[in-house]
Amino acid sequence: MTIADNPLSTTSPDVRSLLAEYRERFVPVAVDYLERRISANELRRLWKPHYLGAFHAYDLTVERAWREASGSKGVLESGTPTADPSFETPLQHFPVSIAYNNLDRLIEVLAIELGDQTVDKTKIRERTVDFAHVIDSLDVLMASLAK
């Protein structure tokens, strides 16, 4: 499936439902991981349905909103976007997409490093701090857009 085949509406990406599912389904998983109740592999297993489901639908909507506002055909364009009010909605939502994709990569790194072990076995404590910070900051970011 390509972005052009996707029938999602682009009036505005639905950050409210993404935030609600994030809080309901993933934040408790993140807490379990940080409190050593689940392994890094279990964290990844429980993260993927949210990432590939609710987030993926949201991300496609953001991408479609950008393409419709900018006239982009999906090719890599050089330079910064033109300052145009029609770009406001997709540009506001790009940071959520970027943060989600970065969080997915971090979870993959944790799973590779730790496997079936818990967070207390990490040799790189900064990853634990990064993980906790991203979880909190992503919530704050989505909440600011949901207003």
C-alpha positions as CSV (number, residue, x, y, z in Angstrom):
1,M,0.0,0.0,0.0
2,T,1.2,3.5,-0.8
3,I,0.3,6.8,0.9
4,A,-1.9,7.5,-2.2
5,D,-3.9,4.4,-1.6
6,N,-4.7,5.3,2.0
7,P,-8.3,6.7,2.5
8,L,-7.5,8.5,5.8
9,S,-8.9,12.0,6.3
10,T,-6.4,14.8,6.6
11,T,-8.5,17.5,8.1
12,S,-6.2,17.1,11.2
13,P,-4.2,14.2,12.5
14,D,-6.1,12.7,15.4
15,V,-3.6,13.1,18.2
16,R,-6.2,12.8,20.9
17,S,-7.0,9.2,20.2
18,L,-3.3,8.4,19.8
19,L,-2.5,10.0,23.1
20,A,-5.4,8.2,24.8
21,E,-4.2,4.8,23.5
22,Y,-0.5,5.7,24.4
23,R,-1.5,6.4,28.0
24,E,-3.8,3.5,28.3
25,R,-1.8,0.8,26.6
26,F,1.9,1.8,26.4
27,V,2.7,4.0,29.4
28,P,1.8,1.2,31.9
29,V,4.1,-1.1,29.8
30,A,6.9,1.5,30.0
31,V,6.4,1.7,33.8
32,D,6.6,-2.1,34.1
33,Y,9.9,-2.1,32.1
34,L,11.4,0.7,34.2
35,E,10.3,-1.0,37.4
36,R,12.0,-4.3,36.3
37,R,8.7,-6.3,36.0
38,I,9.2,-7.0,32.3
39,S,12.2,-7.6,30.0
40,A,13.4,-5.6,27.1
41,N,12.0,-8.2,24.7
42,E,8.6,-8.1,26.4
43,L,8.7,-4.3,26.1
44,R,9.3,-4.5,22.4
45,R,6.6,-7.2,22.0
46,L,4.0,-5.0,23.8
47,W,5.1,-1.8,22.0
48,K,4.8,-3.1,18.5
49,P,0.9,-3.3,18.3
50,H,0.6,0.3,19.3
51,Y,3.4,1.5,17.1
52,L,2.2,-0.4,14.0
53,G,-1.5,0.2,14.7
54,A,-2.6,3.6,16.1
55,F,0.7,5.4,15.5
56,H,1.1,4.1,11.9
57,A,-2.4,5.4,11.1
58,Y,-1.6,8.8,12.6
59,D,1.7,9.0,10.8
60,L,0.1,8.3,7.5
61,T,-2.4,11.0,8.1
62,V,0.4,13.5,9.0
63,E,2.2,12.5,5.8
64,R,-0.9,12.9,3.7
65,A,-1.6,16.3,5.2
66,W,1.9,17.4,4.3
67,R,1.6,16.1,0.7
68,E,-1.8,17.8,0.3
69,A,-0.7,21.1,1.8
70,S,2.7,21.2,0.0
71,G,1.9,19.5,-3.3
72,S,4.8,17.1,-2.6
73,K,4.9,13.9,-4.5
74,G,7.0,12.2,-1.9
75,V,10.4,12.9,-3.3
76,L,13.2,14.2,-1.2
77,E,13.3,18.0,-1.4
78,S,16.2,20.2,-0.5
79,G,16.0,23.1,1.8
80,T,13.5,24.1,4.5
81,P,9.8,24.2,4.0
82,T,8.3,27.5,2.8
83,A,6.7,29.6,5.6
84,D,3.1,29.0,4.6
85,P,0.1,28.9,6.9
86,S,-1.2,25.9,5.0
87,F,1.7,23.9,6.3
88,E,0.9,24.6,10.0
89,T,-1.0,21.4,10.8
90,P,1.5,18.9,9.3
91,L,4.5,20.8,10.7
92,Q,3.0,20.8,14.2
93,H,2.6,17.0,14.0
94,F,5.9,16.1,12.5
95,P,7.7,16.2,16.0
96,V,5.3,13.4,17.2
97,S,6.1,11.3,14.2
98,I,9.8,11.8,14.7
99,A,9.6,11.1,18.5
100,Y,7.7,7.9,17.9
101,N,10.2,6.6,15.3
102,N,13.1,7.5,17.6
103,L,11.3,5.7,20.5
104,D,10.9,2.6,18.3
105,R,14.6,2.6,17.5
106,L,15.5,3.0,21.2
107,I,13.2,0.1,22.1
108,E,14.9,-2.0,19.4
109,V,18.3,-1.1,20.8
110,L,17.2,-2.0,24.4
111,A,15.9,-5.4,23.1
112,I,19.1,-6.1,21.3
113,E,21.2,-5.1,24.3
114,L,19.2,-6.8,27.0
115,G,17.0,-9.5,25.3
116,D,15.1,-11.3,28.1
117,Q,16.8,-9.3,30.8
118,T,15.4,-6.4,32.7
119,V,16.5,-2.8,32.7
120,D,18.7,-3.2,35.8
121,K,21.1,-5.3,33.7
122,T,22.0,-2.5,31.3
123,K,25.6,-1.4,31.0
124,I,24.6,1.9,29.5
125,R,22.4,3.7,32.1
126,E,21.9,6.7,29.9
127,R,19.5,4.6,27.7
128,T,17.3,4.1,30.7
129,V,17.2,7.8,31.4
130,D,16.6,8.5,27.7
131,F,13.8,6.0,27.6
132,A,12.0,7.6,30.7
133,H,12.6,11.1,29.3
134,V,11.1,10.2,25.9
135,I,8.1,8.5,27.4
136,D,7.3,11.6,29.5
137,S,8.2,14.2,26.8
138,L,6.1,12.4,24.1
139,D,3.1,12.5,26.4
140,V,3.6,16.3,27.1
141,L,4.0,17.0,23.3
142,M,0.9,15.1,22.3
143,A,-1.1,16.7,25.1
144,S,0.0,20.1,23.9
145,L,-1.4,19.3,20.4
146,A,-4.6,17.8,21.8
147,K,-5.7,21.2,23.3
